[in-house]
């Protein structure tokens, strides 16, 4: 089984002050024990890295880069996927729907992934099963 991992979940796992930290930590351990394929995109990796560096500092970023990021199969987004996601953001016309989210939706559909580890309601709105 493949599970997509979103920024919201990764940040919650790494920030002990995040309101979802306790549940995210339990879910993360469960995923590591039972899921053989954790998928994410280079856009999610970038977004998590920026948040960690700005909010928690270089130590948290180093932990993510050295210990967690290598656990993922990364879908490296190219120009075609980027343009499709950018078009989806504009077509949706919603301020809170991000380019990274739309890239994630495109990636999940392209890879036939239905489950996502996240704390972002937009994935449920798109018909994905949320694991949290």
Secondary structure, DSSP 8 states (H G I E B T S, - for coil): -EEEE-HHHHHHHH-TTSTTHHHHHHHHHHHHHH-SEEEEEHHHHHHHHHHIIIII-HHHHHHIIIIIGGGSEEE---HHHHHHHHHHHHHHT-TT--HHHHHHHHHHHHHT--EEE-S-HHHHHTT-EEE-
